[in-house]
Amino acid sequence: MSLKKKQKAGTYEVASQWKLMWWKFKKHRMASIALPIICIMYLLTMCCEFFSPSLPLERYKKYVECPPTPIHLWDHEGTFHGPFVYAKEIGRDPETFRKTFVDSEDEIVPLGFFVHGSKYKFWGLWETDIHFFGAKESGGAYFLMGTDSLGRDLFTRILYGGRISLSFCLVSIFFTFLIGLTLGGLSGYLGGIFDTVVQRAIDLIMSMPSIPLWMALAAAMPKEISQLRQYLLMSIIMSLIGWTGLARVVRGKILSLREEDFVTAARLSGAGHGRIIAKHMLPSFLSYIIVSITGSIPATILGETALSFLGLGLQAPTISWGTLLQDCQTVETVAAKPWLMFPALFIVISVLMFNFAGDGLRDAADPYK
């Protein structure tokens, strides 16, 4: 039944707060573009074993520091072959004596979808050798974004690194969410000496520069621990510094709501402090909490990248976008091998997309727009 017919019949459709937010969010053009891109990035990185053409530690000794391989559909004579790359011939620059790679127009490497390649365990559950895209022939190699100094495929390592970097921000935001909501909610609801202590702690943390504080805490982290513990400790370190903004927002909202009639009614009915905060007060401004969390995700990605780039965050053999950028610490390296900067491109895209999505959520949650 259309809206006009419903109005004539005397019935009206009532939209919930979340539906109204979704309608506003869809009107934000950049946010509606950013959300699918974010979903695609998470799909590619979460299923990186399937979408990557090789394994992250697989080395091609013949193709060390090979530049990106362009994909062709027609050969130099104009004949259509489908997707393929030319085989590489290795030479030597007579002036710089640097290794060079030249396309061999006499030999092509056909590419295709759902091809057999290196064996892997998908999500560590079952073993297979099917890859989404790759060389049809066994032994054929192509490098969409080139190789590093050890001959490892950079595109594969970027996908595996994205799994760490993009999941790291979610884990860190979870701890931030937990600390910020707990301390901010109790600070605004209880007041008194507890509120004073929490607010002074927030002032102290916010008065310190974030990057040096991250570096100090990361430097104190033991180097002999496993990759999983290193991952969790880095997430906690980021959360211990990033919870202050969320706690301030939650405290302000709780202060404005704690004397409302529905809170008084819940208190008189015998509800405990935790139940009143969790069941009655937080849901009333949950949209603002989501917006605050979304806005802090880009800062978390950049923080992890900066620490890993400086060698104070996640360490090899853990693969993240920050650790991949450790190969680009000199101007000479970037000038000679610019394709090693591809991880920075993925960082820029992910940060921009999260910023656009956060702007859309902020506009959608604003009741005055």
N, C-alpha and C positions, 0 to 999 in steps of 0.2 A: 504494500500500500504506500503510495507516495505521500510526501509531507502535507501537500494541500488537501488530499483526501482525508488524512488523519485529522487535520485541523477542522474540516467540515464535520467529521464524525465526532468531534469533541475529544479526541485522544491525541496526546502529544508524546513524542519520544524524548526521554530525559537522558542526556549524555553525562557520563561520569567525569570526574576530574581528569582521569588518565586519558579518556577519549578526547576531551577538549585539548589536552596537551599534545596528543598525537596529531590532531588536526592542525594545530599551530605549528608543530614541528615540520610537518610536510610542506607548509608554505615557505619555510626557510630554504631557499634554493641550495645554498652551499652545504647546509646540514643534510639535506636529502641526498646530495651527491656523496658526501663524506661517509655516511653510514654504510652504504653497500661496499665502498672501498675498504672500510675497516673490517667488515665481515669477510671480504675476499682475502685480505691479508692474514686474518686469523685462520681461515680455511687452509691457505697455502702453507702456513708455518706449522699448524697443528698436524697436518698430513704431509710434512716435508719429505718423509721417506718415499712416498708415492710420487710426489711432484718433482723431486730432484732427479737429475739424470745420472748421478753417481752417489757415492758415499762420502761423508765429510772428511774422512781420513784417507781416502783412496788417492794415491799419487800417480801422476803421469810423468815419469822422469824425462821422457822425450820432449814434453811440452812445458817445461819450467818457464814461468813468467811469460806465457803465451797471451797475446792480446785477445780481446773478444772476437769470436768467429761469426761473421755475418751469415745469415740464413738466406738462401736464394731459392727461387722457384724456376727460373730459366737460366740456362747456361750462356756462355759468351756468344754462342751461335744462334741464340733465340729459341732453343728447343726446351719445351716444358718437361720438367722431371718431377714436379712436386717439391716439397721442402727438402733441401739438401745443403751440405756445406762442401767446400773444396778441401781436399786433403792438404796438409801443410808440408812445405819443404823447408828444411832448416838451413839457414845460411849464416853468414858472418858479415857485419858491416865493415868495409875496408878502412873506414876512418876511425870509428869508435871501438872496433873489434867486439861490438855487442852482438849477441845472438839475434837473428831476425827470422821471421816466419813469413813465407811467401805462399800464396795460393797456387796449388798445382792444378791447372785447368784440365789436365789429362785424367785426373782421378777425382771422383766425387764420392761423398759419404751420404747415402740417402737417410732421411729422418722420417719418423712416423710416430703415431700415437699407440700407447699400450704395448710397448716393446719390452723384450727381455733384456735384463742387464744385471748389475751386481745384486746379489742376494741381501736381503735385509729383513728385520723383524718389524712388521707394522705395529706401532705402539707397543712393541715388546711382547706381542701376543702370538702372532703367527708369522711363519717365514714364507716369503715370496720373492720373486725377482721381476715382477711387473712394474714398469715405470710409466708414468703418464706420457712422457715425450722423450725421445732419445734416438740414438743411431740404431737403424734396423740390423746392421751387420755386427757380428761379434768382433770386438776389437776396434770398431770405429769410434772416433772421439770428436766431440764438438764442445766448445766452451762459450756459452752464451755471454758470460761476463769475464772471460779470461781465466787465468790461473795465477796462483800466488808464487812465492819464492820456493816453495816445495813441490810445485806442480799439482796442487789440489784445486779442484773446480770451485771458483769463487761463488758462482750462483748457488751451488749446493750448500756451501758454507753459510751464505746469507740466509737461505731458508731455514737451516738448522739454528743459526744465530737468532733469527726472528722468533723462533719458538721460545728461546730463553728470554729475550728482551721484552717481548709482548706479554708473556706470562708473568715475568718478573714484576711488571707494573701492576698487574692484577693482584698478585700476592701481597705486594707492598701496600696497595690501596686497601686491601682487606684488613691488615694490621692497623693502618691509619684510621680506617673506619671504626674499628673496634676501640682503639684508644681514645680517639676524638669524641665518639658518641658517649662512651662511659664517663670520661672525666668532664666533658662539657655538660652533659646532662646532669650529673651529680652536682657540679659546681653551680649551675643555675637553679637547681631545685632545692638543694640544701642551704646554700648561702653560707654566711658566717665565716669561721676560720678556714673551713675547707675551700670555700670559694676564693678567699684571699691567697691561700697557698698555691692553688692551681693557677690563678691569674698571674701571680708573680713568677711562677715557673714558666708560663707562656711568654711573659715579657722578657725573661732571661734568654730563652731559646731564640726568640724572634730578634733579639738584639745582636745575635752572633751571625756572621756571614755563613750562609749555608754550605758553600763548597769547602771552605777550610774545616768546618765542623764535620762534614762527611769524611773528608780526608783523614782527620784525626781519629775518628771512630773506626774507619776502615783499616788504617794502619795498625791499630791495636788488635785486629782480628788475627788469630793464629793462622799461619800459612800451611800447616801440616794437615788441616782438616779435609774431609771429603768434599766433593763437588756439591752434594746435596746440602750439607751443613753450611758450606760457604754461601750457597744460594739463599738459604733461609736467614742466615745472619745478616747478609747484605739487605734483605728485605726488611728485617727488623730495624737495622740502622737507618734506612730511609724513612721508616715509619716513626721512629723516635724523634725525628726532626720535622716531619711533615704533618703531624697531627694538630698543630697549634691553630691553624686557620679554621679547620672544621670545628674544633672545640669552641672557638669564639662564636662561630655562627650558631651552634647548638645552644650555647649558654644564653645568647641573646634571645633566641626564640623561646627557650624554657622560661626565662624571666618574664616574658610578655604573656605566657600562658598559665603560669602556676597559680594565679589568682582567679582564673576563669571559673565559671559556674560548674562546668563538666568535671574539672579537676577537683573542686571542692566536693562535688557529689561522689566522685570515686573515692576520695579520702574518707568521707563519712560512712561509706558503705563497707569500709574495712580493708580496702585495697592497700597493699604495701607500696613503698616508694618505688621499687623497681618496676612493679606492674603498672603503676600510674605513668611512669616515664615511658616505658616500652609500649604499652597498649593504648594509651590515651593521648600522650603529648607528641611523641615522635611521628606517628602517622599523619598528624595534621600539617607537618611541613616536610614530609618525606621528599617531595619534589625538589626542594631547595638543597637537601642533603645530596641527592643524586647529581644535581648540577655542580655542587662543590666538589664532589668526588671526580666527576668527569673532567673538570677543569684542572685537577691536580695530576692527572695521568701523564700529560706531556712533560711536566716538570720531573716526574719520576723517571721517565724514559731518558731524558737528557742527563739527569743526575747519575743514573747507572752507566750511561755511555761515557760520561766524563771521567768517572772513577776508574772504569775498566780501561779507558784509553791511557790514563796516567799510570796504570799498573797497580792501582790500589783497590780495585773492585774485584770482579770475577776474574779468575786467572785461568790460563791455559792448563789442561786441554778443554776446559769449558769454552763453548763457542757462543759468543754474543756479538751484537753489532759493535759494541765498544772494544772487545778484544780483537775483532777483525781490523779495526782502524789503527791498532798498534803498529801495523806495517807501514803507516803513512805519517810517521813522525818527523820526516825530513822533507825539505823542499825538493831535493834531488830525486828522492823516491817517487814523489807525486809527479814530477815533471817527466820522469822516464817511464813510469807505469801508472798513468792516470786512472786506469780501470780499477785500481785498488781502492778508489774512493767511492765505489758503488754502494757500500754499506751506509755511507753518509746520506746518499740519496734516499734510501729506504727510511732512515731516521727522520729526514726532513718531511717526507710524505706522511709518515705516521703521526708526527707531531702536528702537522697542519690539519690532517683529517680529524684528529681528536679535538683540536681547537675549534674547527668549524662545527663539529657535533656538539661541543660544549656551548658554543654561541647559540645554536638552535634550541638546545634544551633550556638555556637561560631565558630566551625569549618566550618559549612555550610555557615556562613555569611562572612568568610574570603576569599577575592577574590584571595589570593595568594596560596590557597591550592587546 
